[in-house]
Amino acid sequence: MTLPVALSGSDVIGQAKTGTGKTLGFGLPLLERVTVPADVEAGRATPEKLTEAPQALVVVPTRELCQQVTNDLLTAGKVRNVRVLAIYGGRAYEPQVEALKKGVDIVVGTPGRLLDLAGQKKLDLSHVRSLVLDEADEMLDLGFLPDVEKIMKMLPPKRQTMLFSATMPGAVIGLARKYMAQPTHISATSPDDEGATVANITQHVFRAHNMDKPELVSRILQADGRGLAMIFCRTKRTAADIAEQLEKRGFASGAVHGDLGQGAREQALRAFRNGKVDVLVCTDVAARGIDVEGVTHVINYQSPEDEKTYLHRVGRTGRAGAKGIAVTLVDWDDIPRWKLINKALDLPFDEPEETYSTSAHLYEILSIPAGTKGILPRADRTRAGLRAEEVEDLGETGGRGRRSAPAAAAPAVVEERAPRTPRQRRRTRGGASVSADEATAVSQAPADTATAEAPAEPRTPRRRRRTRSAEAVVETVEAPVPAPAAEPEAPKAPRRRTRAAKTAEAVTEAPATAEAEAAPAKAPRRRTRAAAAVDTAEVQVPAPATEADAPKAPRRRTRTAKTAEAVTEAPATAEAEAVTEAPATAEAEAAPAKAPRRRTRAAAAVDTAEVQVPAPATEPDAPKAPRRRTRTAKTAEAVTEAPATAEAAPAKAPRRRTRAAAAQPES
């Protein structure tokens, strides 16, 4: 019905059921209307009509349909030597651009890549005389309608336009009225067909639980007389999951969905056409126009979105007069959607029967042998599988290392990169980086030699933390640089000193005697701050007896300093002299037991400093006291500078008794 109208050059809207031959309905008129060199030789056309630019354009919604239409046109135009080129995404640009430069008669492509190449001035559409929109309703559903309109604006105004689809929604009719001139609407139906579906297809609809569907599908695939089968899913994740589960159960399965690369999608379709895979799990990208001979079963694993999708899915079987079986599994959640589809197509499956993998009616209706389980027996695993089909290198856009040429040069690249970043170059020696040659020599040298030649690290040791105790300060300062015994000068004190360190330094710089070394063992356990300062100054740090004059006291004096000064200036007696010189008698040894046990932090620091860091007896001069002095340091310094004579012994308390003087009679 289409051929005479299309060959005359009129615009055509062709509507027919799936599997009735729409591809050749518009393909043969295109092949006949293009001008090839054979027409010039036969005298049917003038040489001026020959051109290297495309003369016909076919726009399809999916890549798989683009490839199939291209193959059909190449087969039909082989006698006339018509050049047909497929342009779609997922492939490299370079081969398509080179083919366009050599010359093409018919271009079949998807809207995205066509617009891309046309925008780059690589595709010339100014000589197109025929335009075909295949599966126009699907392009509308996928959102390609704006792109299709852009492509139509690039074409010459005088052209032939043909639309072909199994369904014609209102938007497609509106597009036809806008861009077509007096189109002829042709609807092809068979006399024995009483509905939208083909009569050769036997349809079954079951209500199945989602968790039982994999087992149910595995048993349906083992039905008698089952050839190739296609399983349709609504989502890409479900399609990948079902394909993997079927492969584990022993079936030769492949997957086609949008998450796969173009090479993997074409690999699965080729394996399915060649018989290496007998189960193809796919989404709706393979529901349009895919024509594979020998498909006997179509299973809708999930309910389709609408009636048009259902028609296209079911139409993959029962093509060109063959018979097929379509099984639809409807979950409980999809019952409302299925009722709308059933009403729109006028099907007798308004209430699907509840079915499980062990239901008896399932075995009877689909001719499944009794005792069939969900795992394919090893004796029936005769297919080669998806891995037997090689993946074609398409030079996919966005991929790295997929071409054969870079893959062959990969080892050379690795060999060049190896010496660039050697691991030995990261080694260091004493904080400085070591070159690769030195690092290699050191690594190959014996352990003893490397240890002997390795220089000492100039960095200071990690133990440099100064604590509040005088012991930690002295150890960390003197440990790295020990001074010899005969060295007259002591190391300088650190700039920033703690309270305990300053007190220890003031006491350490005073001259030491035999009586001072023995005094800390007799110190009382509990003493007040003022008493501890007086006792420490009197007993542990006696001033030389030959000193005639004492320096003046500091102008600003604390309460403790005043008390200590008053005590040191009191007249001395024989009793006080005995206390000052601290004779080692029984009375002196027993005296500390009567003192309180509680001591202050400053007194503890002074005692610790006296025991652990005694000053050398031969040291003539002590360094000056620090400018910034603590309360305890000032008290000790004032007491130390006082003359230690027999008359200066602090035995008697002053007339005005203070807290420090109150504690004096006990000692």
Disulfide bonds with the S-S distance in Angstrom:
none
